[in-house]
């Protein structure tokens, strides 16, 4: 979609076409049937734009909830956009400030910041993205200044805070190397250096050597899935945050001991693992590491906590396909959840090779103790 096609969607005819496209797709009609229906009233260009946007709204519902019904998206913008719950968490630390948004995308973060009382001045290099972000603020009734401009030419010192969410996708897919971000990493660091306060959203797997001195690194998990890392100026150290629980934890230098696998196995939340807070989680559950290099904990008591998923250990065995298959068949297990840390086993191949049948279910944890690969049969206890 180009800016001209998107602009047509905002006209009265475009809004009618979009509403009909959303209704047709919601009815379960195929793409061909939807095109045929809409072409009776609208030209091919408008039909294509309306159906594209209607499809994006359907995909966006899982991330944006009811807001998706009135918002606008681009494919890349939707992929990179922050979940509202995560954006709202971050916006609380910027509440009431004037914020320079250096690469606003479709506007997910600037909307959360505006709702938190921020005065937002947002830029993006792509005219279509700016048009989409502007339409989203209007659709949701929030105020922000959004314009086409180069983030490198911003003067962060003119604002209370800088927010940057550099593009981490290309036409080939996701970009994991910060050196390949857009704006470029050196441009981002220069902007941060000029800002009195800065918040930089990065990929959860950012190499630790890229985290600048004098910035706090926060990993954010939503319902057990790590969504992002955020670098904050004006603070130092490591932090993990769990949403929607609202739990947060900072590093205190706790070191966990090592012990044989006991009655329960704990899988720390990925945000805690990324933030190197496994020792702090071990303290909560009264547990120990099963191996110094593996982020699984063990304890003889079940301590429910949002910081770790708990599993009751049924059996620990040296890993072998034959032995694992026999143990699962003996328990009449037909559905298995396979987890692994420190194991080179191909999970999907193993699932196929197990050839299970039965009414029961189980969790299989593949890991190692020292150099010995092991399989743990377990029952999920939740958090």
C-alpha positions as a Markdown table, in Angstrom:
| # | Residue | x | y | z |
|---|---|---|---|---|
| 1 | Unk | 0.0 | 0.0 | 0.0 |
| 2 | Unk | 1.3 | 3.5 | -0.9 |
| 3 | Unk | 0.3 | 6.8 | 0.7 |
| 4 | Unk | -2.2 | 7.6 | -2.1 |
| 5 | Unk | -4.0 | 4.3 | -1.6 |
| 6 | Unk | -4.1 | 4.8 | 2.1 |
| 7 | Unk | -5.4 | 8.4 | 1.7 |
| 8 | Unk | -8.3 | 7.0 | -0.3 |
| 9 | Unk | -9.3 | 4.7 | 2.6 |
| 10 | Unk | -9.8 | 7.9 | 4.7 |
| 11 | Unk | -12.4 | 9.3 | 2.3 |
| 12 | Unk | -16.1 | 8.6 | 2.8 |
| 13 | Unk | -16.1 | 6.1 | 0.0 |
| 14 | Unk | -12.9 | 4.5 | 1.4 |
| 15 | Unk | -14.5 | 4.2 | 4.9 |
| 16 | Unk | -17.6 | 2.5 | 3.4 |
| 17 | Unk | -15.4 | 0.1 | 1.5 |
| 18 | Unk | -13.3 | -0.7 | 4.6 |
| 19 | Unk | -16.4 | -1.3 | 6.7 |
| 20 | Unk | -17.8 | -3.6 | 4.1 |
| 21 | Unk | -14.4 | -5.4 | 3.7 |
| 22 | Unk | -14.3 | -6.0 | 7.5 |
| 23 | Unk | -17.8 | -7.3 | 7.5 |
| 24 | Unk | -17.2 | -9.7 | 4.5 |
| 25 | Unk | -14.0 | -11.1 | 6.1 |
| 26 | Unk | -15.8 | -11.5 | 9.4 |
| 27 | Unk | -18.5 | -13.6 | 7.7 |
| 28 | Unk | -15.9 | -16.1 | 6.8 |
| 29 | Unk | -15.9 | -15.4 | 3.1 |
| 30 | Unk | -12.8 | -16.4 | 1.0 |
| 31 | Unk | -10.6 | -13.8 | -0.4 |
| 32 | Unk | -12.0 | -14.4 | -3.9 |
| 33 | Unk | -15.5 | -14.1 | -2.7 |
| 34 | Unk | -14.7 | -10.9 | -0.8 |
| 35 | Unk | -13.1 | -9.4 | -3.9 |
| 36 | Unk | -16.1 | -10.3 | -6.0 |
| 37 | Unk | -18.6 | -8.8 | -3.5 |
| 38 | Unk | -16.7 | -5.5 | -3.1 |
| 39 | Unk | -16.0 | -5.1 | -6.8 |
| 40 | Unk | -19.7 | -4.7 | -7.4 |
| 41 | Unk | -19.5 | -1.2 | -5.7 |
| 42 | Unk | -15.8 | -0.2 | -5.7 |
| 43 | Unk | -12.9 | -0.1 | -8.1 |
| 44 | Unk | -10.0 | -2.6 | -8.0 |
| 45 | Unk | -7.5 | -0.2 | -6.3 |
| 46 | Unk | -9.9 | 0.7 | -3.4 |
| 47 | Unk | -11.0 | -2.9 | -3.0 |
| 48 | Unk | -7.4 | -4.1 | -2.7 |
| 49 | Unk | -6.6 | -1.3 | -0.1 |
| 50 | Unk | -9.7 | -2.1 | 1.9 |
| 51 | Unk | -9.2 | -5.8 | 2.0 |
| 52 | Unk | -5.6 | -5.4 | 2.9 |
| 53 | Unk | -6.5 | -3.1 | 5.8 |
| 54 | Unk | -9.4 | -5.3 | 6.9 |
| 55 | Unk | -7.0 | -8.3 | 7.0 |
| 56 | Unk | -4.5 | -6.4 | 9.1 |
| 57 | Unk | -7.2 | -5.4 | 11.6 |
| 58 | Unk | -8.2 | -9.0 | 12.0 |
| 59 | Unk | -4.6 | -9.9 | 12.7 |
| 60 | Unk | -4.1 | -6.9 | 15.0 |
| 61 | Unk | -7.1 | -7.9 | 17.3 |
| 62 | Unk | -4.9 | -10.3 | 19.3 |
| 63 | Unk | -2.4 | -7.5 | 20.1 |
| 64 | Unk | -4.5 | -4.4 | 20.2 |
| 65 | Unk | -7.9 | -5.7 | 21.4 |
| 66 | Unk | -11.0 | -3.5 | 20.6 |
| 67 | Unk | -8.7 | -0.6 | 19.5 |
| 68 | Unk | -7.8 | -2.7 | 16.4 |
| 69 | Unk | -11.4 | -2.2 | 15.1 |
| 70 | Unk | -10.7 | 1.5 | 14.4 |
| 71 | Unk | -6.9 | 1.5 | 13.9 |
| 72 | Unk | -4.8 | 1.3 | 10.7 |
| 73 | Unk | -1.7 | -0.8 | 10.1 |
| 74 | Unk | 1.1 | -1.7 | 7.8 |
| 75 | Unk | 2.4 | -5.3 | 7.8 |
| 76 | Unk | 5.8 | -4.3 | 9.2 |
| 77 | Unk | 4.3 | -1.8 | 11.6 |
| 78 | Unk | 2.0 | -4.4 | 13.0 |
| 79 | Unk | 4.8 | -6.9 | 13.5 |
| 80 | Unk | 7.0 | -4.4 | 15.4 |
| 81 | Unk | 4.3 | -2.5 | 17.3 |
| 82 | Unk | 4.3 | -2.9 | 21.1 |
| 83 | Unk | 1.3 | -4.5 | 22.8 |
| 84 | Unk | -0.7 | -1.8 | 24.6 |
| 85 | Unk | -0.1 | -3.3 | 28.0 |
| 86 | Unk | 3.6 | -3.2 | 27.5 |
| 87 | Unk | 3.5 | 0.3 | 26.0 |
| 88 | Unk | 1.4 | 1.5 | 28.9 |
| 89 | Unk | 3.9 | 0.1 | 31.4 |
| 90 | Unk | 6.7 | 1.9 | 29.8 |
| 91 | Unk | 4.7 | 5.2 | 29.4 |
| 92 | Unk | 4.2 | 5.4 | 33.1 |
| 93 | Unk | 7.9 | 6.2 | 33.5 |
| 94 | Unk | 7.5 | 9.0 | 31.0 |
| 95 | Unk | 4.1 | 10.3 | 32.2 |
| 96 | Unk | 3.6 | 14.0 | 31.9 |
| 97 | Unk | 6.9 | 14.7 | 30.0 |
| 98 | Unk | 7.6 | 16.2 | 26.6 |
| 99 | Unk | 8.8 | 13.3 | 24.5 |
| 100 | Unk | 10.7 | 13.2 | 21.2 |
| 101 | Unk | 9.7 | 9.9 | 19.5 |
| 102 | Unk | 12.5 | 9.2 | 17.1 |
| 103 | Unk | 10.9 | 6.5 | 15.0 |
| 104 | Unk | 7.2 | 6.3 | 15.8 |
| 105 | Unk | 6.1 | 3.5 | 13.5 |
| 106 | Unk | 2.3 | 3.1 | 13.4 |
| 107 | Unk | 2.0 | 5.0 | 16.7 |
| 108 | Unk | 1.5 | 2.2 | 19.3 |
| 109 | Unk | 3.9 | 3.8 | 21.8 |
| 110 | Unk | 3.1 | 7.4 | 21.1 |
| 111 | Unk | -0.6 | 6.6 | 21.8 |
| 112 | Unk | 0.3 | 5.1 | 25.2 |
| 113 | Unk | 2.5 | 8.1 | 25.9 |
| 114 | Unk | -0.2 | 10.6 | 24.9 |
| 115 | Unk | -2.7 | 8.8 | 27.1 |
| 116 | Unk | -0.2 | 9.1 | 30.0 |
| 117 | Unk | -0.2 | 12.9 | 29.6 |
| 118 | Unk | 3.0 | 13.2 | 27.5 |
| 119 | Unk | 3.4 | 15.9 | 24.9 |
| 120 | Unk | 4.7 | 13.9 | 22.0 |
| 121 | Unk | 6.6 | 15.1 | 19.0 |
| 122 | Unk | 7.1 | 12.0 | 16.7 |
| 123 | Unk | 9.0 | 11.5 | 13.5 |
| 124 | Unk | 9.4 | 8.7 | 11.0 |
| 125 | Unk | 11.2 | 8.6 | 7.6 |
| 126 | Unk | 8.4 | 6.8 | 5.8 |
| 127 | Unk | 5.4 | 9.0 | 4.6 |
| 128 | Unk | 3.0 | 6.0 | 4.7 |
| 129 | Unk | 3.9 | 5.2 | 8.3 |
| 130 | Unk | 3.4 | 8.8 | 9.3 |
| 131 | Unk | 0.0 | 8.9 | 7.6 |
| 132 | Unk | -1.0 | 5.6 | 9.4 |
| 133 | Unk | 0.2 | 6.9 | 12.8 |
| 134 | Unk | -1.6 | 10.2 | 12.3 |
| 135 | Unk | -4.8 | 8.4 | 11.4 |
| 136 | Unk | -4.5 | 6.2 | 14.5 |
| 137 | Unk | -4.2 | 9.2 | 16.8 |
| 138 | Unk | -7.3 | 10.7 | 15.3 |
| 139 | Unk | -9.2 | 7.4 | 15.4 |
| 140 | Unk | -8.4 | 7.0 | 19.1 |
| 141 | Unk | -8.8 | 10.6 | 20.1 |
| 142 | Unk | -5.3 | 11.3 | 21.3 |
| 143 | Unk | -3.1 | 14.3 | 20.5 |
| 144 | Unk | 0.5 | 14.2 | 19.1 |
| 145 | Unk | 2.6 | 16.0 | 16.6 |
| 146 | Unk | 3.7 | 13.5 | 13.9 |
| 147 | Unk | 5.8 | 14.4 | 10.9 |
| 148 | Unk | 8.1 | 13.0 | 8.2 |
| 149 | Unk | 11.6 | 13.7 | 9.3 |
| 150 | Unk | 15.0 | 12.1 | 9.8 |
| 151 | Unk | 15.5 | 11.0 | 13.5 |
| 152 | Unk | 19.2 | 11.8 | 13.2 |
| 153 | Unk | 18.3 | 15.5 | 12.8 |
| 154 | Unk | 16.2 | 15.6 | 16.0 |
| 155 | Unk | 17.5 | 17.8 | 18.9 |
| 156 | Unk | 16.7 | 15.6 | 22.0 |
| 157 | Unk | 17.9 | 18.3 | 24.3 |
| 158 | Unk | 14.8 | 20.3 | 23.4 |
| 159 | Unk | 12.6 | 17.7 | 25.2 |
| 160 | Unk | 12.3 | 16.1 | 28.6 |
| 161 | Unk | 12.9 | 12.7 | 27.2 |
| 162 | Unk | 13.8 | 10.8 | 24.1 |
| 163 | Unk | 12.0 | 7.6 | 23.1 |
| 164 | Unk | 13.4 | 5.4 | 20.3 |
| 165 | Unk | 12.1 | 2.2 | 18.8 |
| 166 | Unk | 14.5 | 1.6 | 15.9 |
| 167 | Unk | 13.3 | -0.6 | 13.0 |
| 168 | Unk | 14.3 | -4.2 | 13.5 |
| 169 | Unk | 12.8 | -5.7 | 10.3 |
| 170 | Unk | 13.8 | -5.6 | 6.7 |
| 171 | Unk | 12.1 | -7.2 | 3.6 |
| 172 | Unk | 14.1 | -10.3 | 4.6 |
| 173 | Unk | 12.7 | -10.6 | 8.1 |
| 174 | Unk | 13.8 | -9.6 | 11.6 |
| 175 | Unk | 17.1 | -8.0 | 12.3 |
| 176 | Unk | 18.9 | -9.3 | 15.4 |
| 177 | Unk | 22.2 | -7.4 | 15.1 |
| 178 | Unk | 21.8 | -3.9 | 16.6 |
| 179 | Unk | 24.4 | -2.7 | 14.1 |
| 180 | Unk | 21.7 | -3.3 | 11.4 |
| 181 | Unk | 19.0 | -1.3 | 13.2 |
| 182 | Unk | 17.4 | 1.7 | 11.5 |
| 183 | Unk | 18.3 | 4.4 | 12.5 |
| 184 | Unk | 21.9 | 3.1 | 12.7 |
| 185 | Unk | 23.2 | 2.2 | 16.2 |
| 186 | Unk | 25.8 | 5.0 | 16.2 |
| 187 | Unk | 23.0 | 7.5 | 15.4 |
| 188 | Unk | 20.9 | 6.1 | 18.3 |
| 189 | Unk | 23.8 | 6.4 | 20.7 |
| 190 | Unk | 24.4 | 10.0 | 19.6 |
| 191 | Unk | 20.8 | 10.9 | 20.2 |
| 192 | Unk | 20.9 | 9.3 | 23.7 |
| 193 | Unk | 24.0 | 11.2 | 24.5 |
| 194 | Unk | 22.2 | 14.5 | 23.7 |
| 195 | Unk | 19.1 | 13.6 | 25.7 |
| 196 | Unk | 18.5 | 14.5 | 29.3 |
| 197 | Unk | 16.5 | 11.3 | 29.6 |
| 198 | Unk | 16.2 | 8.4 | 27.2 |
| 199 | Unk | 14.2 | 5.2 | 26.7 |
| 200 | Unk | 15.4 | 2.9 | 24.0 |
| 201 | Unk | 13.4 | -0.2 | 22.9 |
| 202 | Unk | 15.5 | -3.1 | 21.6 |
| 203 | Unk | 15.2 | -6.8 | 20.8 |
| 204 | Unk | 15.1 | -9.1 | 23.9 |
| 205 | Unk | 18.2 | -10.9 | 22.6 |
| 206 | Unk | 20.4 | -7.8 | 22.4 |
| 207 | Unk | 24.0 | -8.8 | 23.1 |
| 208 | Unk | 25.0 | -7.6 | 26.5 |
| 209 | Unk | 28.0 | -5.8 | 25.1 |
| 210 | Unk | 25.7 | -3.4 | 23.3 |
| 211 | Unk | 24.1 | -2.1 | 26.5 |
| 212 | Unk | 25.7 | 1.3 | 27.1 |
| 213 | Unk | 27.3 | 2.1 | 30.4 |
| 214 | Unk | 25.0 | 4.1 | 32.7 |
| 215 | Unk | 21.8 | 2.6 | 31.4 |
| 216 | Unk | 19.4 | 0.2 | 33.1 |
| 217 | Unk | 18.4 | -2.8 | 31.0 |
| 218 | Unk | 14.8 | -4.0 | 31.6 |
| 219 | Unk | 13.4 | -7.1 | 30.1 |
| 220 | Unk | 9.6 | -7.2 | 29.9 |
| 221 | Unk | 7.6 | -10.4 | 29.7 |
| 222 | Unk | 3.9 | -10.6 | 28.9 |
| 223 | Unk | 2.0 | -13.8 | 30.1 |
| 224 | Unk | 5.3 | -15.7 | 30.2 |
| 225 | Unk | 6.7 | -14.6 | 26.8 |
| 226 | Unk | 9.6 | -12.1 | 26.7 |
| 227 | Unk | 8.4 | -9.3 | 24.5 |
| 228 | Unk | 11.2 | -6.7 | 24.6 |
| 229 | Unk | 14.2 | -5.2 | 26.3 |
| 230 | Unk | 14.2 | -1.5 | 27.2 |
| 231 | Unk | 17.3 | 0.6 | 28.0 |
| 232 | Unk | 16.8 | 3.5 | 30.4 |
| 233 | Unk | 19.2 | 6.3 | 31.0 |
| 234 | Unk | 19.6 | 7.8 | 34.4 |
| 235 | Unk | 19.7 | 4.4 | 36.1 |
| 236 | Unk | 21.9 | 1.3 | 36.0 |
| 237 | Unk | 21.6 | -2.4 | 36.6 |
| 238 | Unk | 19.3 | -5.1 | 35.4 |
| 239 | Unk | 15.5 | -5.4 | 35.8 |
| 240 | Unk | 12.8 | -7.9 | 34.8 |
| 241 | Unk | 9.1 | -7.0 | 34.7 |
| 242 | Unk | 6.2 | -9.4 | 34.4 |
| 243 | Unk | 2.9 | -8.2 | 32.8 |
| 244 | Unk | 0.0 | -8.2 | 33.4 |
| 245 | Unk | 1.0 | -9.1 | 37.0 |
| 246 | Unk | 2.8 | -5.8 | 37.5 |
| 247 | Unk | 5.7 | -7.6 | 39.2 |
| 248 | Unk | 9.2 | -6.2 | 38.8 |
| 249 | Unk | 12.6 | -7.3 | 40.1 |
| 250 | Unk | 16.1 | -5.8 | 40.1 |
| 251 | Unk | 19.4 | -7.5 | 40.5 |
| 252 | Unk | 20.7 | -7.9 | 44.0 |
| 253 | Unk | 23.6 | -10.2 | 43.3 |
| 254 | Unk | 22.0 | -13.3 | 44.7 |
| 255 | Unk | 23.8 | -16.5 | 43.6 |
| 256 | Unk | 22.0 | -19.9 | 43.6 |
| 257 | Unk | 23.6 | -23.0 | 44.7 |
| 258 | Unk | 23.5 | -26.4 | 42.9 |
| 259 | Unk | 21.6 | -29.4 | 44.0 |
| 260 | Unk | 20.3 | -32.7 | 42.6 |
| 261 | Unk | 16.8 | -32.7 | 41.1 |
| 262 | Unk | 14.2 | -32.8 | 43.8 |
| 263 | Unk | 10.4 | -33.1 | 44.0 |
| 264 | Unk | 9.8 | -29.9 | 41.9 |
| 265 | Unk | 11.4 | -28.4 | 38.9 |
| 266 | Unk | 11.1 | -24.6 | 38.3 |
| 267 | Unk | 11.5 | -22.8 | 34.9 |
| 268 | Unk | 12.2 | -19.1 | 35.6 |
| 269 | Unk | 10.4 | -16.6 | 33.4 |
| 270 | Unk | 12.5 | -15.6 | 30.4 |
| 271 | Unk | 12.7 | -12.0 | 31.5 |
| 272 | Unk | 14.4 | -13.1 | 34.7 |
| 273 | Unk | 16.8 | -15.3 | 32.8 |
| 274 | Unk | 17.7 | -12.6 | 30.3 |
| 275 | Unk | 18.3 | -10.2 | 33.2 |
| 276 | Unk | 20.5 | -12.7 | 35.0 |
| 277 | Unk | 18.1 | -12.8 | 37.9 |
| 278 | Unk | 17.8 | -16.6 | 38.3 |
| 279 | Unk | 19.5 | -16.4 | 41.7 |
| 280 | Unk | 16.8 | -14.0 | 42.9 |
| 281 | Unk | 14.1 | -16.4 | 41.6 |
| 282 | Unk | 15.8 | -19.3 | 43.4 |
| 283 | Unk | 15.6 | -17.3 | 46.6 |
| 284 | Unk | 11.8 | -16.9 | 46.1 |
| 285 | Unk | 11.2 | -20.6 | 45.7 |
| 286 | Unk | 13.9 | -21.8 | 48.1 |
| 287 | Unk | 15.5 | -23.7 | 45.3 |
| 288 | Unk | 18.9 | -24.4 | 43.7 |
| 289 | Unk | 20.2 | -24.8 | 40.2 |
| 290 | Unk | 20.2 | -28.3 | 38.7 |
| 291 | Unk | 23.4 | -27.3 | 36.9 |
| 292 | Unk | 25.6 | -24.2 | 37.1 |
| 293 | Unk | 25.1 | -23.4 | 33.4 |
| 294 | Unk | 21.3 | -24.3 | 33.0 |
| 295 | Unk | 18.5 | -22.0 | 34.1 |
| 296 | Unk | 16.3 | -24.7 | 35.7 |
| 297 | Unk | 15.8 | -24.7 | 39.5 |
| 298 | Unk | 14.8 | -27.5 | 41.8 |
| 299 | Unk | 13.3 | -27.6 | 45.3 |
| 300 | Unk | 11.4 | -30.0 | 47.4 |
| 301 | Unk | 8.5 | -27.6 | 48.1 |
| 302 | Unk | 6.0 | -26.1 | 45.7 |
| 303 | Unk | 6.0 | -22.3 | 46.0 |
| 304 | Unk | 3.6 | -20.6 | 43.5 |
| 305 | Unk | 5.1 | -17.5 | 42.0 |
| 306 | Unk | 4.6 | -15.6 | 38.7 |
| 307 | Unk | 8.4 | -15.6 | 38.4 |
| 308 | Unk | 8.6 | -19.3 | 37.5 |
| 309 | Unk | 6.5 | -22.2 | 36.1 |
| 310 | Unk | 6.5 | -25.2 | 38.4 |
| 311 | Unk | 6.5 | -28.9 | 37.5 |
| 312 | Unk | 6.1 | -31.8 | 39.8 |
| 313 | Unk | 8.9 | -34.3 | 39.0 |
| 314 | Unk | 7.6 | -37.8 | 38.2 |
| 315 | Unk | 10.8 | -39.4 | 37.0 |
| 316 | Unk | 14.4 | -38.5 | 36.0 |
| 317 | Unk | 16.2 | -40.7 | 33.5 |
| 318 | Unk | 19.2 | -40.6 | 31.2 |
| 319 | Unk | 18.0 | -39.4 | 27.8 |
| 320 | Unk | 17.3 | -42.1 | 25.2 |
| 321 | Unk | 14.5 | -42.3 | 22.7 |
| 322 | Unk | 13.7 | -45.9 | 23.6 |
| 323 | Unk | 13.6 | -45.4 | 27.3 |
| 324 | Unk | 11.6 | -42.1 | 27.1 |
| 325 | Unk | 9.1 | -43.7 | 24.7 |
| 326 | Unk | 8.6 | -46.7 | 27.0 |
| 327 | Unk | 8.1 | -44.5 | 30.1 |
| 328 | Unk | 5.4 | -42.4 | 28.3 |
| 329 | Unk | 3.6 | -45.4 | 26.9 |
| 330 | Unk | 3.6 | -47.0 | 30.3 |
| 331 | Unk | 1.8 | -43.9 | 31.6 |
| 332 | Unk | -0.6 | -44.0 | 28.5 |
| 333 | Unk | 0.6 | -40.5 | 27.5 |
| 334 | Unk | -0.7 | -39.3 | 24.1 |
| 335 | Unk | -0.1 | -35.6 | 24.4 |
| 336 | Unk | 3.3 | -34.3 | 25.5 |
| 337 | Unk | 4.7 | -30.8 | 26.1 |
| 338 | Unk | 8.4 | -30.8 | 25.4 |
| 339 | Unk | 10.7 | -28.2 | 26.9 |
| 340 | Unk | 14.5 | -28.0 | 26.7 |
| 341 | Unk | 17.4 | -26.0 | 28.0 |
| 342 | Unk | 21.0 | -27.1 | 27.3 |
| 343 | Unk | 19.8 | -29.9 | 25.0 |
| 344 | Unk | 20.6 | -30.3 | 21.3 |
| 345 | Unk | 17.6 | -32.6 | 20.6 |
| 346 | Unk | 15.4 | -31.6 | 17.7 |
| 347 | Unk | 12.0 | -31.3 | 19.5 |
| 348 | Unk | 9.8 | -31.8 | 16.5 |
| 349 | Unk | 11.7 | -34.9 | 15.3 |
| 350 | Unk | 11.5 | -36.3 | 18.8 |
| 351 | Unk | 7.8 | -35.7 | 19.0 |
| 352 | Unk | 7.4 | -37.6 | 15.7 |
| 353 | Unk | 9.7 | -40.4 | 16.8 |
| 354 | Unk | 7.9 | -40.9 | 20.1 |
| 355 | Unk | 4.7 | -42.1 | 18.2 |
| 356 | Unk | 2.5 | -41.7 | 21.2 |
| 357 | Unk | -1.1 | -42.7 | 21.8 |
| 358 | Unk | -3.2 | -42.6 | 24.8 |
| 359 | Unk | -5.4 | -40.2 | 26.8 |
| 360 | Unk | -2.9 | -38.9 | 29.3 |
| 361 | Unk | -0.6 | -35.9 | 29.1 |
| 362 | Unk | 2.8 | -35.1 | 30.5 |
| 363 | Unk | 5.6 | -32.6 | 30.3 |
| 364 | Unk | 9.0 | -33.7 | 29.2 |
| 365 | Unk | 12.0 | -31.5 | 30.1 |
| 366 | Unk | 15.2 | -32.2 | 28.1 |
| 367 | Unk | 18.3 | -30.8 | 29.8 |
| 368 | Unk | 21.7 | -31.9 | 31.1 |
| 369 | Unk | 23.5 | -32.5 | 34.3 |
| 370 | Unk | 27.1 | -31.7 | 33.7 |
| 371 | Unk | 27.8 | -33.5 | 30.4 |
| 372 | Unk | 25.0 | -36.1 | 30.9 |
| 373 | Unk | 21.8 | -35.5 | 28.9 |
| 374 | Unk | 18.7 | -36.3 | 30.9 |
| 375 | Unk | 14.9 | -36.3 | 30.4 |
| 376 | Unk | 12.6 | -35.3 | 33.2 |
| 377 | Unk | 9.0 | -36.5 | 33.2 |
| 378 | Unk | 6.8 | -34.0 | 35.0 |
| 379 | Unk | 3.3 | -32.6 | 35.7 |
| 380 | Unk | 2.7 | -28.9 | 35.2 |
| 381 | Unk | 1.7 | -27.1 | 38.4 |
| 382 | Unk | 1.4 | -23.6 | 36.9 |
| 383 | Unk | 2.7 | -20.4 | 38.4 |
